[in-house]
Amino acid sequence: MISTPKSVPELLRETHSQESPRKPIRLLLCGVPQGVERIVHLLHVLGFAEVGEWSPVLPSPVSGEVIRILTRYCTTE
């Protein structure tokens, strides 16, 4: 069965255990599809993030634009 990609609000609401010292930090890329993809690939070339670490392309509330989200984790302790 093919899973449906999560929406932007679902991705932003995802949390991890309150017990965990790791907290999510999300980076959002928003803009025209070609520009967003260009930045994702540039960040990959620069060693910042693998292309597959970003969310699938998500619809934006702005006509003609898309959103991709990268979640990283930091410790709060």
PDB file of N, CA, C, O and CB in Angstrom:
ATOM      1  N   MET A   1       0.839  -1.184   0.000  1.00  0.00           N
ATOM      2  CA  MET A   1       0.000   0.000   0.000  1.00  0.00           C
ATOM      3  C   MET A   1       0.880   1.243   0.000  1.00  0.00           C
ATOM      4  O   MET A   1       1.836   1.330   0.771  1.00  0.00           O
ATOM      5  CB  MET A   1      -0.952   0.001   1.215  1.00  0.00           C
ATOM      6  N   ILE A   2       0.565   2.188  -0.849  1.00  0.00           N
ATOM      7  CA  ILE A   2       1.331   3.424  -0.965  1.00  0.00           C
ATOM      8  C   ILE A   2       0.809   4.410   0.078  1.00  0.00           C
ATOM      9  O   ILE A   2      -0.393   4.654   0.179  1.00  0.00           O
ATOM     10  CB  ILE A   2       1.230   4.024  -2.411  1.00  0.00           C
ATOM     11  N   SER A   3       1.749   4.974   0.858  1.00  0.00           N
ATOM     12  CA  SER A   3       1.324   5.936   1.876  1.00  0.00           C
ATOM     13  C   SER A   3       1.201   7.325   1.273  1.00  0.00           C
ATOM     14  O   SER A   3       1.935   7.691   0.355  1.00  0.00           O
ATOM     15  CB  SER A   3       2.311   5.954   3.055  1.00  0.00           C
ATOM     16  N   THR A   4       0.268   8.083   1.802  1.00  0.00           N
ATOM     17  CA  THR A   4       0.054   9.464   1.356  1.00  0.00           C
ATOM     18  C   THR A   4       1.059  10.353   2.068  1.00  0.00           C
ATOM     19  O   THR A   4       1.223  10.240   3.282  1.00  0.00           O
ATOM     20  CB  THR A   4      -1.413   9.941   1.636  1.00  0.00           C
ATOM     21  N   PRO A   5       1.738  11.239   1.337  1.00  0.00           N
ATOM     22  CA  PRO A   5       2.679  12.147   2.006  1.00  0.00           C
ATOM     23  C   PRO A   5       1.960  12.992   3.044  1.00  0.00           C
ATOM     24  O   PRO A   5       0.794  13.348   2.871  1.00  0.00           O
ATOM     25  CB  PRO A   5       3.384  13.056   0.981  1.00  0.00           C
ATOM     26  N   LYS A   6       2.659  13.308   4.114  1.00  0.00           N
ATOM     27  CA  LYS A   6       2.079  14.148   5.158  1.00  0.00           C
ATOM     28  C   LYS A   6       1.988  15.584   4.681  1.00  0.00           C
ATOM     29  O   LYS A   6       2.776  16.033   3.848  1.00  0.00           O
ATOM     30  CB  LYS A   6       2.904  14.064   6.449  1.00  0.00           C
ATOM     31  N   SER A   7       1.015  16.296   5.226  1.00  0.00           N
ATOM     32  CA  SER A   7       0.852  17.712   4.885  1.00  0.00           C
ATOM     33  C   SER A   7       1.834  18.546   5.708  1.00  0.00           C
ATOM     34  O   SER A   7       2.441  18.048   6.656  1.00  0.00           O
ATOM     35  CB  SER A   7      -0.616  18.183   5.135  1.00  0.00           C
ATOM     36  N   VAL A   8       1.981  19.810   5.340  1.00  0.00           N
ATOM     37  CA  VAL A   8       2.870  20.706   6.075  1.00  0.00           C
ATOM     38  C   VAL A   8       2.451  20.788   7.542  1.00  0.00           C
ATOM     39  O   VAL A   8       3.309  20.626   8.411  1.00  0.00           O
ATOM     40  CB  VAL A   8       2.870  22.110   5.439  1.00  0.00           C
ATOM     41  N   PRO A   9       1.172  21.032   7.866  1.00  0.00           N
ATOM     42  CA  PRO A   9       0.807  21.080   9.285  1.00  0.00           C
ATOM     43  C   PRO A   9       1.110  19.773  10.025  1.00  0.00           C
ATOM     44  O   PRO A   9       1.530  19.806  11.181  1.00  0.00           O
ATOM     45  CB  PRO A   9      -0.665  21.406   9.422  1.00  0.00           C
ATOM     46  N   GLU A  10       0.903  18.629   9.375  1.00  0.00           N
ATOM     47  CA  GLU A  10       1.210  17.345  10.024  1.00  0.00           C
ATOM     48  C   GLU A  10       2.706  17.226  10.310  1.00  0.00           C
ATOM     49  O   GLU A  10       3.097  16.782  11.390  1.00  0.00           O
ATOM     50  CB  GLU A  10       0.746  16.166   9.141  1.00  0.00           C
ATOM     51  N   LEU A  11       3.533  17.616   9.358  1.00  0.00           N
ATOM     52  CA  LEU A  11       4.981  17.549   9.564  1.00  0.00           C
ATOM     53  C   LEU A  11       5.432  18.494  10.673  1.00  0.00           C
ATOM     54  O   LEU A  11       6.323  18.157  11.454  1.00  0.00           O
ATOM     55  CB  LEU A  11       5.715  17.882   8.267  1.00  0.00           C
ATOM     56  N   LEU A  12       4.824  19.671  10.745  1.00  0.00           N
ATOM     57  CA  LEU A  12       5.217  20.632  11.765  1.00  0.00           C
ATOM     58  C   LEU A  12       4.738  20.244  13.162  1.00  0.00           C
ATOM     59  O   LEU A  12       5.348  20.631  14.159  1.00  0.00           O
ATOM     60  CB  LEU A  12       4.687  21.994  11.410  1.00  0.00           C
ATOM     61  N   ARG A  13       3.655  19.486  13.236  1.00  0.00           N
ATOM     62  CA  ARG A  13       3.137  19.067  14.535  1.00  0.00           C
ATOM     63  C   ARG A  13       3.823  17.829  15.079  1.00  0.00           C
ATOM     64  O   ARG A  13       3.685  17.518  16.262  1.00  0.00           O
ATOM     65  CB  ARG A  13       1.665  18.816  14.438  1.00  0.00           C
ATOM     66  N   GLU A  14       4.567  17.110  14.230  1.00  0.00           N
ATOM     67  CA  GLU A  14       5.236  15.903  14.698  1.00  0.00           C
ATOM     68  C   GLU A  14       6.155  16.248  15.851  1.00  0.00           C
ATOM     69  O   GLU A  14       6.953  17.182  15.772  1.00  0.00           O
ATOM     70  CB  GLU A  14       6.024  15.230  13.558  1.00  0.00           C
ATOM     71  N   THR A  15       6.036  15.495  16.906  1.00  0.00           N
ATOM     72  CA  THR A  15       6.900  15.708  18.065  1.00  0.00           C
ATOM     73  C   THR A  15       7.508  14.377  18.469  1.00  0.00           C
ATOM     74  O   THR A  15       7.083  13.312  18.019  1.00  0.00           O
ATOM     75  CB  THR A  15       6.113  16.340  19.250  1.00  0.00           C
ATOM     76  N   HIS A  16       8.477  14.462  19.298  1.00  0.00           N
ATOM     77  CA  HIS A  16       9.115  13.279  19.834  1.00  0.00           C
ATOM     78  C   HIS A  16       8.858  13.262  21.326  1.00  0.00           C
ATOM     79  O   HIS A  16       8.353  14.232  21.892  1.00  0.00           O
ATOM     80  CB  HIS A  16      10.638  13.251  19.516  1.00  0.00           C
ATOM     81  N   SER A  17       9.197  12.191  21.939  1.00  0.00           N
ATOM     82  CA  SER A  17       8.962  12.015  23.365  1.00  0.00           C
ATOM     83  C   SER A  17       9.412  13.236  24.161  1.00  0.00           C
ATOM     84  O   SER A  17      10.492  13.780  23.932  1.00  0.00           O
ATOM     85  CB  SER A  17       9.681  10.773  23.866  1.00  0.00           C
ATOM     86  N   GLN A  18       8.578  13.649  25.087  1.00  0.00           N
ATOM     87  CA  GLN A  18       8.928  14.769  25.966  1.00  0.00           C
ATOM     88  C   GLN A  18      10.142  14.413  26.817  1.00  0.00           C
ATOM     89  O   GLN A  18      10.855  15.297  27.292  1.00  0.00           O
ATOM     90  CB  GLN A  18       7.733  15.151  26.869  1.00  0.00           C
ATOM     91  N   GLU A  19      10.373  13.119  27.008  1.00  0.00           N
ATOM     92  CA  GLU A  19      11.506  12.657  27.808  1.00  0.00           C
ATOM     93  C   GLU A  19      12.823  12.838  27.063  1.00  0.00           C
ATOM     94  O   GLU A  19      13.876  12.968  27.687  1.00  0.00           O
ATOM     95  CB  GLU A  19      11.321  11.191  28.192  1.00  0.00           C
ATOM     96  N   SER A  20      12.771  12.848  25.761  1.00  0.00           N
ATOM     97  CA  SER A  20      13.978  12.924  24.954  1.00  0.00           C
ATOM     98  C   SER A  20      14.574  14.325  25.005  1.00  0.00           C
ATOM     99  O   SER A  20      13.848  15.315  24.913  1.00  0.00           O
ATOM    100  CB  SER A  20      13.681  12.525  23.509  1.00  0.00           C
ATOM    101  N   PRO A  21      15.906  14.412  25.153  1.00  0.00           N
ATOM    102  CA  PRO A  21      16.543  15.733  25.116  1.00  0.00           C
ATOM    103  C   PRO A  21      16.670  16.268  23.689  1.00  0.00           C
ATOM    104  O   PRO A  21      17.018  17.431  23.486  1.00  0.00           O
ATOM    105  CB  PRO A  21      17.925  15.668  25.766  1.00  0.00           C
ATOM    106  N   ARG A  22      16.385  15.415  22.703  1.00  0.00           N
ATOM    107  CA  ARG A  22      16.476  15.845  21.298  1.00  0.00           C
ATOM    108  C   ARG A  22      15.173  16.526  20.879  1.00  0.00           C
ATOM    109  O   ARG A  22      14.093  15.953  21.021  1.00  0.00           O
ATOM    110  CB  ARG A  22      16.779  14.632  20.365  1.00  0.00           C
ATOM    111  N   LYS A  23      15.280  17.725  20.374  1.00  0.00           N
ATOM    112  CA  LYS A  23      14.107  18.485  19.937  1.00  0.00           C
ATOM    113  C   LYS A  23      14.240  18.800  18.453  1.00  0.00           C
ATOM    114  O   LYS A  23      15.331  19.110  17.976  1.00  0.00           O
ATOM    115  CB  LYS A  23      13.945  19.794  20.766  1.00  0.00           C
ATOM    116  N   PRO A  24      13.113  18.721  17.712  1.00  0.00           N
ATOM    117  CA  PRO A  24      13.186  18.967  16.271  1.00  0.00           C
ATOM    118  C   PRO A  24      13.367  20.448  15.939  1.00  0.00           C
ATOM    119  O   PRO A  24      12.778  21.329  16.566  1.00  0.00           O
ATOM    120  CB  PRO A  24      11.934  18.442  15.595  1.00  0.00           C
ATOM    121  N   ILE A  25      14.198  20.684  14.936  1.00  0.00           N
ATOM    122  CA  ILE A  25      14.387  22.008  14.342  1.00  0.00           C
ATOM    123  C   ILE A  25      14.072  21.828  12.863  1.00  0.00           C
ATOM    124  O   ILE A  25      14.670  20.973  12.209  1.00  0.00           O
ATOM    125  CB  ILE A  25      15.867  22.586  14.581  1.00  0.00           C
ATOM    126  N   ARG A  26      13.155  22.607  12.330  1.00  0.00           N
ATOM    127  CA  ARG A  26      12.730  22.423  10.943  1.00  0.00           C
ATOM    128  C   ARG A  26      13.153  23.598  10.077  1.00  0.00           C
ATOM    129  O   ARG A  26      12.989  24.761  10.446  1.00  0.00           O
ATOM    130  CB  ARG A  26      11.216  22.239  10.870  1.00  0.00           C
ATOM    131  N   LEU A  27      13.697  23.265   8.923  1.00  0.00           N
ATOM    132  CA  LEU A  27      14.050  24.275   7.923  1.00  0.00           C
ATOM    133  C   LEU A  27      13.059  24.138   6.787  1.00  0.00           C
ATOM    134  O   LEU A  27      12.831  23.033   6.295  1.00  0.00           O
ATOM    135  CB  LEU A  27      15.535  24.112   7.415  1.00  0.00           C
ATOM    136  N   LEU A  28      12.474  25.231   6.365  1.00  0.00           N
ATOM    137  CA  LEU A  28      11.504  25.210   5.279  1.00  0.00           C
ATOM    138  C   LEU A  28      12.056  25.938   4.067  1.00  0.00           C
ATOM    139  O   LEU A  28      12.599  27.038   4.181  1.00  0.00           O
ATOM    140  CB  LEU A  28      10.178  25.837   5.721  1.00  0.00           C
ATOM    141  N   LEU A  29      11.913  25.319   2.916  1.00  0.00           N
ATOM    142  CA  LEU A  29      12.205  25.978   1.645  1.00  0.00           C
ATOM    143  C   LEU A  29      10.872  26.207   0.966  1.00  0.00           C
ATOM    144  O   LEU A  29      10.103  25.266   0.772  1.00  0.00           O
ATOM    145  CB  LEU A  29      13.183  25.125   0.740  1.00  0.00           C
ATOM    146  N   CYS A  30      10.596  27.425   0.610  1.00  0.00           N
ATOM    147  CA  CYS A  30       9.337  27.771  -0.032  1.00  0.00           C
ATOM    148  C   CYS A  30       9.642  28.591  -1.273  1.00  0.00           C
ATOM    149  O   CYS A  30      10.457  29.512  -1.233  1.00  0.00           O
ATOM    150  CB  CYS A  30       8.400  28.548   0.937  1.00  0.00           C
ATOM    151  N   GLY A  31       8.986  28.256  -2.369  1.00  0.00           N
ATOM    152  CA  GLY A  31       9.178  29.040  -3.576  1.00  0.00           C
ATOM    153  C   GLY A  31       8.783  28.267  -4.811  1.00  0.00           C
ATOM    154  O   GLY A  31       8.119  27.233  -4.728  1.00  0.00           O
ATOM    155  N   VAL A  32       9.197  28.776  -5.958  1.00  0.00           N
ATOM    156  CA  VAL A  32       8.865  28.096  -7.209  1.00  0.00           C
ATOM    157  C   VAL A  32       9.573  26.753  -7.230  1.00  0.00           C
ATOM    158  O   VAL A  32      10.685  26.639  -6.714  1.00  0.00           O
ATOM    159  CB  VAL A  32       9.265  28.956  -8.448  1.00  0.00           C
ATOM    160  N   PRO A  33       8.950  25.722  -7.821  1.00  0.00           N
ATOM    161  CA  PRO A  33       9.516  24.371  -7.768  1.00  0.00           C
ATOM    162  C   PRO A  33      10.975  24.281  -8.214  1.00  0.00           C
ATOM    163  O   PRO A  33      11.776  23.612  -7.560  1.00  0.00           O
ATOM    164  CB  PRO A  33       8.695  23.461  -8.616  1.00  0.00           C
ATOM    165  N   GLN A  34      11.332  24.942  -9.315  1.00  0.00           N
ATOM    166  CA  GLN A  34      12.708  24.843  -9.811  1.00  0.00           C
ATOM    167  C   GLN A  34      13.702  25.446  -8.818  1.00  0.00           C
ATOM    168  O   GLN A  34      14.796  24.912  -8.637  1.00  0.00           O
ATOM    169  CB  GLN A  34      12.836  25.544 -11.170  1.00  0.00           C
ATOM    170  N   GLY A  35      13.337  26.529  -8.188  1.00  0.00           N
ATOM    171  CA  GLY A  35      14.218  27.175  -7.215  1.00  0.00           C
ATOM    172  C   GLY A  35      14.401  26.342  -5.963  1.00  0.00           C
ATOM    173  O   GLY A  35      15.512  26.218  -5.448  1.00  0.00           O
ATOM    174  N   VAL A  36      13.314  25.774  -5.477  1.00  0.00           N
ATOM    175  CA  VAL A  36      13.385  24.923  -4.288  1.00  0.00           C
ATOM    176  C   VAL A  36      14.279  23.717  -4.566  1.00  0.00           C
ATOM    177  O   VAL A  36      15.134  23.378  -3.748  1.00  0.00           O
ATOM    178  CB  VAL A  36      11.968  24.461  -3.856  1.00  0.00           C
ATOM    179  N   GLU A  37      14.087  23.071  -5.707  1.00  0.00           N
ATOM    180  CA  GLU A  37      14.910  21.910  -6.051  1.00  0.00           C
ATOM    181  C   GLU A  37      16.373  22.299  -6.212  1.00  0.00           C
ATOM    182  O   GLU A  37      17.263  21.548  -5.813  1.00  0.00           O
ATOM    183  CB  GLU A  37      14.399  21.256  -7.335  1.00  0.00           C
ATOM    184  N   ARG A  38      16.625  23.451  -6.786  1.00  0.00           N
ATOM    185  CA  ARG A  38      18.008  23.912  -6.960  1.00  0.00           C
ATOM    186  C   ARG A  38      18.690  24.082  -5.605  1.00  0.00           C
ATOM    187  O   ARG A  38      19.845  23.689  -5.440  1.00  0.00           O
ATOM    188  CB  ARG A  38      18.043  25.243  -7.744  1.00  0.00           C
ATOM    189  N   ILE A  39      17.986  24.662  -4.634  1.00  0.00           N
ATOM    190  CA  ILE A  39      18.570  24.869  -3.307  1.00  0.00           C
ATOM    191  C   ILE A  39      18.783  23.532  -2.598  1.00  0.00           C
ATOM    192  O   ILE A  39      19.815  23.337  -1.956  1.00  0.00           O
ATOM    193  CB  ILE A  39      17.668  25.787  -2.456  1.00  0.00           C
ATOM    194  N   VAL A  40      17.827  22.610  -2.703  1.00  0.00           N
ATOM    195  CA  VAL A  40      17.983  21.279  -2.093  1.00  0.00           C
ATOM    196  C   VAL A  40      19.248  20.613  -2.629  1.00  0.00           C
ATOM    197  O   VAL A  40      20.029  20.057  -1.856  1.00  0.00           O
ATOM    198  CB  VAL A  40      16.736  20.384  -2.379  1.00  0.00           C
ATOM    199  N   HIS A  41      19.456  20.663  -3.938  1.00  0.00           N
ATOM    200  CA  HIS A  41      20.627  20.028  -4.536  1.00  0.00           C
ATOM    201  C   HIS A  41      21.915  20.787  -4.202  1.00  0.00           C
ATOM    202  O   HIS A  41      22.960  20.163  -4.016  1.00  0.00           O
ATOM    203  CB  HIS A  41      20.454  19.934  -6.050  1.00  0.00           C
ATOM    204  N   LEU A  42      21.860  22.103  -4.124  1.00  0.00           N
ATOM    205  CA  LEU A  42      23.026  22.881  -3.729  1.00  0.00           C
ATOM    206  C   LEU A  42      23.438  22.532  -2.298  1.00  0.00           C
ATOM    207  O   LEU A  42      24.622  22.344  -2.019  1.00  0.00           O
ATOM    208  CB  LEU A  42      22.737  24.389  -3.854  1.00  0.00           C
ATOM    209  N   LEU A  43      22.466  22.446  -1.398  1.00  0.00           N
ATOM    210  CA  LEU A  43      22.778  22.092  -0.006  1.00  0.00           C
ATOM    211  C   LEU A  43      23.348  20.680   0.090  1.00  0.00           C
ATOM    212  O   LEU A  43      24.153  20.392   0.976  1.00  0.00           O
ATOM    213  CB  LEU A  43      21.521  22.208   0.872  1.00  0.00           C
ATOM    214  N   HIS A  44      22.934  19.799  -0.820  1.00  0.00           N
ATOM    215  CA  HIS A  44      23.513  18.455  -0.868  1.00  0.00           C
ATOM    216  C   HIS A  44      24.980  18.528  -1.297  1.00  0.00           C
ATOM    217  O   HIS A  44      25.841  17.914  -0.668  1.00  0.00           O
ATOM    218  CB  HIS A  44      22.711  17.549  -1.837  1.00  0.00           C
ATOM    219  N   VAL A  45      25.262  19.273  -2.358  1.00  0.00           N
ATOM    220  CA  VAL A  45      26.635  19.414  -2.853  1.00  0.00           C
ATOM    221  C   VAL A  45      27.536  20.027  -1.775  1.00  0.00           C
ATOM    222  O   VAL A  45      28.705  19.660  -1.657  1.00  0.00           O
ATOM    223  CB  VAL A  45      26.662  20.285  -4.133  1.00  0.00           C
ATOM    224  N   LEU A  46      26.996  20.948  -1.001  1.00  0.00           N
ATOM    225  CA  LEU A  46      27.768  21.595   0.065  1.00  0.00           C
ATOM    226  C   LEU A  46      27.916  20.716   1.304  1.00  0.00           C
ATOM    227  O   LEU A  46      28.602  21.094   2.254  1.00  0.00           O
ATOM    228  CB  LEU A  46      27.113  22.903   0.452  1.00  0.00           C
ATOM    229  N   GLY A  47      27.273  19.534   1.301  1.00  0.00           N
ATOM    230  CA  GLY A  47      27.391  18.609   2.422  1.00  0.00           C
ATOM    231  C   GLY A  47      26.466  18.901   3.587  1.00  0.00           C
ATOM    232  O   GLY A  47      26.658  18.363   4.677  1.00  0.00           O
ATOM    233  N   PHE A  48      25.470  19.739   3.379  1.00  0.00           N
ATOM    234  CA  PHE A  48      24.558  20.109   4.455  1.00  0.00           C
ATOM    235  C   PHE A  48      23.496  19.052   4.706  1.00  0.00           C
ATOM    236  O   PHE A  48      23.206  18.739   5.861  1.00  0.00           O
ATOM    237  CB  PHE A  48      23.897  21.423   4.140  1.00  0.00           C
ATOM    238  N   ALA A  49      22.907  18.493   3.651  1.00  0.00           N
ATOM    239  CA  ALA A  49      21.838  17.504   3.815  1.00  0.00           C
ATOM    240  C   ALA A  49      21.702  16.679   2.549  1.00  0.00           C
ATOM    241  O   ALA A  49      21.842  17.195   1.440  1.00  0.00           O
ATOM    242  CB  ALA A  49      20.496  18.188   4.157  1.00  0.00           C
ATOM    243  N   GLU A  50      21.429  15.401   2.723  1.00  0.00           N
ATOM    244  CA  GLU A  50      21.141  14.534   1.585  1.00  0.00           C
ATOM    245  C   GLU A  50      19.795  14.944   0.991  1.00  0.00           C
ATOM    246  O   GLU A  50      18.906  15.395   1.714  1.00  0.00           O
ATOM    247  CB  GLU A  50      21.135  13.027   2.009  1.00  0.00           C
ATOM    248  N   VAL A  51      19.649  14.790  -0.293  1.00  0.00           N
ATOM    249  CA  VAL A  51      18.393  15.137  -0.963  1.00  0.00           C
ATOM    250  C   VAL A  51      17.228  14.366  -0.347  1.00  0.00           C
ATOM    251  O   VAL A  51      16.148  14.926  -0.159  1.00  0.00           O
ATOM    252  CB  VAL A  51      18.486  14.845  -2.476  1.00  0.00           C
ATOM    253  N   GLY A  52      17.436  13.093  -0.033  1.00  0.00           N
ATOM    254  CA  GLY A  52      16.376  12.257   0.518  1.00  0.00           C
ATOM    255  C   GLY A  52      15.959  12.594   1.938  1.00  0.00           C
ATOM    256  O   GLY A  52      14.956  12.071   2.425  1.00  0.00           O
ATOM    257  N   GLU A  53      16.712  13.460   2.614  1.00  0.00           N
ATOM    258  CA  GLU A  53      16.337  13.866   3.969  1.00  0.00           C
ATOM    259  C   GLU A  53      15.210  14.898   3.968  1.00  0.00           C
ATOM    260  O   GLU A  53      14.526  15.075   4.976  1.00  0.00           O
ATOM    261  CB  GLU A  53      17.549  14.427   4.699  1.00  0.00           C
ATOM    262  N   TRP A  54      15.021  15.572   2.850  1.00  0.00           N
ATOM    263  CA  TRP A  54      13.960  16.575   2.747  1.00  0.00           C
ATOM    264  C   TRP A  54      12.619  15.888   2.555  1.00  0.00           C
ATOM    265  O   TRP A  54      12.558  14.776   2.030  1.00  0.00           O
ATOM    266  CB  TRP A  54      14.235  17.554   1.584  1.00  0.00           C
ATOM    267  N   SER A  55      11.558  16.534   2.972  1.00  0.00           N
ATOM    268  CA  SER A  55      10.213  16.000   2.734  1.00  0.00           C
ATOM    269  C   SER A  55       9.958  15.961   1.234  1.00  0.00           C
ATOM    270  O   SER A  55      10.659  16.617   0.463  1.00  0.00           O
ATOM    271  CB  SER A  55       9.125  16.858   3.460  1.00  0.00           C
ATOM    272  N   PRO A  56       8.955  15.192   0.823  1.00  0.00           N
ATOM    273  CA  PRO A  56       8.555  15.281  -0.582  1.00  0.00           C
ATOM    274  C   PRO A  56       8.066  16.706  -0.869  1.00  0.00           C
ATOM    275  O   PRO A  56       7.807  17.479   0.053  1.00  0.00           O
ATOM    276  CB  PRO A  56       7.439  14.228  -0.917  1.00  0.00           C
ATOM    277  N   VAL A  57       7.948  17.036  -2.129  1.00  0.00           N
ATOM    278  CA  VAL A  57       7.417  18.350  -2.507  1.00  0.00           C
ATOM    279  C   VAL A  57       5.976  18.437  -2.011  1.00  0.00           C
ATOM    280  O   VAL A  57       5.155  17.560  -2.283  1.00  0.00           O
ATOM    281  CB  VAL A  57       7.494  18.579  -4.067  1.00  0.00           C
ATOM    282  N   LEU A  58       5.686  19.516  -1.275  1.00  0.00           N
ATOM    283  CA  LEU A  58       4.360  19.730  -0.708  1.00  0.00           C
ATOM    284  C   LEU A  58       3.741  20.978  -1.326  1.00  0.00           C
ATOM    285  O   LEU A  58       4.458  21.906  -1.701  1.00  0.00           O
ATOM    286  CB  LEU A  58       4.430  19.860   0.834  1.00  0.00           C
ATOM    287  N   PRO A  59       2.437  21.005  -1.433  1.00  0.00           N
ATOM    288  CA  PRO A  59       1.794  22.204  -1.985  1.00  0.00           C
ATOM    289  C   PRO A  59       1.925  23.386  -1.029  1.00  0.00           C
ATOM    290  O   PRO A  59       1.894  23.222   0.191  1.00  0.00           O
ATOM    291  CB  PRO A  59       0.310  21.930  -2.282  1.00  0.00           C
ATOM    292  N   SER A  60       2.068  24.551  -1.592  1.00  0.00           N
ATOM    293  CA  SER A  60       2.152  25.786  -0.814  1.00  0.00           C
ATOM    294  C   SER A  60       0.812  26.509  -0.906  1.00  0.00           C
ATOM    295  O   SER A  60       0.083  26.342  -1.884  1.00  0.00           O
ATOM    296  CB  SER A  60       3.319  26.700  -1.322  1.00  0.00           C
ATOM    297  N   PRO A  61       0.485  27.306   0.100  1.00  0.00           N
ATOM    298  CA  PRO A  61      -0.726  28.116  -0.021  1.00  0.00           C
ATOM    299  C   PRO A  61      -0.573  29.226  -1.058  1.00  0.00           C
ATOM    300  O   PRO A  61      -1.555  29.861  -1.443  1.00  0.00           O
ATOM    301  CB  PRO A  61      -1.086  28.717   1.326  1.00  0.00           C
ATOM    302  N   VAL A  62       0.666  29.460  -1.510  1.00  0.00           N
ATOM    303  CA  VAL A  62       0.923  30.470  -2.537  1.00  0.00           C
ATOM    304  C   VAL A  62       0.870  29.780  -3.891  1.00  0.00           C
ATOM    305  O   VAL A  62       1.596  28.815  -4.128  1.00  0.00           O
ATOM    306  CB  VAL A  62       2.308  31.182  -2.317  1.00  0.00           C
ATOM    307  N   SER A  63       0.028  30.263  -4.764  1.00  0.00           N
ATOM    308  CA  SER A  63      -0.146  29.662  -6.081  1.00  0.00           C
ATOM    309  C   SER A  63       1.183  29.588  -6.841  1.00  0.00           C
ATOM    310  O   SER A  63       1.922  30.569  -6.920  1.00  0.00           O
ATOM    311  CB  SER A  63      -1.173  30.459  -6.890  1.00  0.00           C
ATOM    312  N   GLY A  64       1.470  28.412  -7.397  1.00  0.00           N
ATOM    313  CA  GLY A  64       2.678  28.222  -8.191  1.00  0.00           C
ATOM    314  C   GLY A  64       3.923  27.923  -7.387  1.00  0.00           C
ATOM    315  O   GLY A  64       5.005  27.764  -7.952  1.00  0.00           O
ATOM    316  N   GLU A  65       3.782  27.844  -6.066  1.00  0.00           N
ATOM    317  CA  GLU A  65       4.936  27.575  -5.214  1.00  0.00           C
ATOM    318  C   GLU A  65       4.782  26.243  -4.490  1.00  0.00           C
ATOM    319  O   GLU A  65       3.683  25.698  -4.380  1.00  0.00           O
ATOM    320  CB  GLU A  65       5.128  28.706  -4.202  1.00  0.00           C
ATOM    321  N   VAL A  66       5.909  25.732  -3.998  1.00  0.00           N
ATOM    322  CA  VAL A  66       5.928  24.476  -3.247  1.00  0.00           C
ATOM    323  C   VAL A  66       6.729  24.674  -1.969  1.00  0.00           C
ATOM    324  O   VAL A  66       7.372  25.704  -1.767  1.00  0.00           O
ATOM    325  CB  VAL A  66       6.528  23.320  -4.099  1.00  0.00           C
ATOM    326  N   ILE A  67       6.671  23.653  -1.105  1.00  0.00           N
ATOM    327  CA  ILE A  67       7.400  23.664   0.165  1.00  0.00           C
ATOM    328  C   ILE A  67       8.109  22.329   0.318  1.00  0.00           C
ATOM    329  O   ILE A  67       7.559  21.283  -0.026  1.00  0.00           O
ATOM    330  CB  ILE A  67       6.442  23.934   1.376  1.00  0.00           C
ATOM    331  N   ARG A  68       9.333  22.366   0.837  1.00  0.00           N
ATOM    332  CA  ARG A  68      10.038  21.157   1.273  1.00  0.00           C
ATOM    333  C   ARG A  68      10.575  21.451   2.665  1.00  0.00           C
ATOM    334  O   ARG A  68      11.022  22.562   2.947  1.00  0.00           O
ATOM    335  CB  ARG A  68      11.204  20.747   0.269  1.00  0.00           C
ATOM    336  N   ILE A  69      10.527  20.435   3.541  1.00  0.00           N
ATOM    337  CA  ILE A  69      10.919  20.611   4.938  1.00  0.00           C
ATOM    338  C   ILE A  69      12.049  19.642   5.272  1.00  0.00           C
ATOM    339  O   ILE A  69      12.012  18.471   4.894  1.00  0.00           O
ATOM    340  CB  ILE A  69       9.708  20.392   5.888  1.00  0.00           C
ATOM    341  N   LEU A  70      13.054  20.147   5.987  1.00  0.00           N
ATOM    342  CA  LEU A  70      14.139  19.328   6.497  1.00  0.00           C
ATOM    343  C   LEU A  70      14.081  19.404   8.013  1.00  0.00           C
ATOM    344  O   LEU A  70      14.049  20.497   8.577  1.00  0.00           O
ATOM    345  CB  LEU A  70      15.534  19.797   5.947  1.00  0.00           C
ATOM    346  N   THR A  71      14.068  18.265   8.673  1.00  0.00           N
ATOM    347  CA  THR A  71      14.046  18.243  10.126  1.00  0.00           C
ATOM    348  C   THR A  71      15.399  17.774  10.640  1.00  0.00           C
ATOM    349  O   THR A  71      15.899  16.720  10.246  1.00  0.00           O
ATOM    350  CB  THR A  71      12.911  17.331  10.650  1.00  0.00           C
ATOM    351  N   ARG A  72      15.975  18.563  11.513  1.00  0.00           N
ATOM    352  CA  ARG A  72      17.203  18.209  12.219  1.00  0.00           C
ATOM    353  C   ARG A  72      16.864  18.212  13.695  1.00  0.00           C
ATOM    354  O   ARG A  72      15.788  18.663  14.088  1.00  0.00           O
ATOM    355  CB  ARG A  72      18.390  19.204  11.889  1.00  0.00           C
ATOM    356  N   TYR A  73      17.762  17.718  14.502  1.00  0.00           N
ATOM    357  CA  TYR A  73      17.502  17.620  15.937  1.00  0.00           C
ATOM    358  C   TYR A  73      18.650  18.248  16.711  1.00  0.00           C
ATOM    359  O   TYR A  73      19.815  18.121  16.334  1.00  0.00           O
ATOM    360  CB  TYR A  73      17.303  16.148  16.363  1.00  0.00           C
ATOM    361  N   CYS A  74      18.305  18.927  17.797  1.00  0.00           N
ATOM    362  CA  CYS A  74      19.323  19.469  18.687  1.00  0.00           C
ATOM    363  C   CYS A  74      18.976  19.030  20.097  1.00  0.00           C
ATOM    364  O   CYS A  74      17.826  18.709  20.396  1.00  0.00           O
ATOM    365  CB  CYS A  74      19.416  21.031  18.581  1.00  0.00           C
ATOM    366  N   THR A  75      19.968  19.019  20.945  1.00  0.00           N
ATOM    367  CA  THR A  75      19.727  18.652  22.340  1.00  0.00           C
ATOM    368  C   THR A  75      19.471  19.913  23.139  1.00  0.00           C
ATOM    369  O   THR A  75      20.040  20.971  22.868  1.00  0.00           O
ATOM    370  CB  THR A  75      20.925  17.858  22.933  1.00  0.00           C
ATOM    371  N   THR A  76      18.607  19.782  24.125  1.00  0.00           N
ATOM    372  CA  THR A  76      18.254  20.930  24.951  1.00  0.00           C
ATOM    373  C   THR A  76      18.994  20.910  26.278  1.00  0.00           C
ATOM    374  O   THR A  76      18.827  21.808  27.102  1.00  0.00           O
ATOM    375  CB  THR A  76      16.755  20.965  25.194  1.00  0.00           C
ATOM    376  N   GLU A  77      19.796  19.904  26.481  1.00  0.00           N
ATOM    377  CA  GLU A  77      20.537  19.809  27.755  1.00  0.00           C
ATOM    378  C   GLU A  77      21.979  20.138  27.553  1.00  0.00           C
ATOM    379  O   GLU A  77      22.758  20.112  28.505  1.00  0.00           O
ATOM    380  CB  GLU A  77      20.411  18.419  28.368  1.00  0.00           C
TER     381      GLU A  77
END
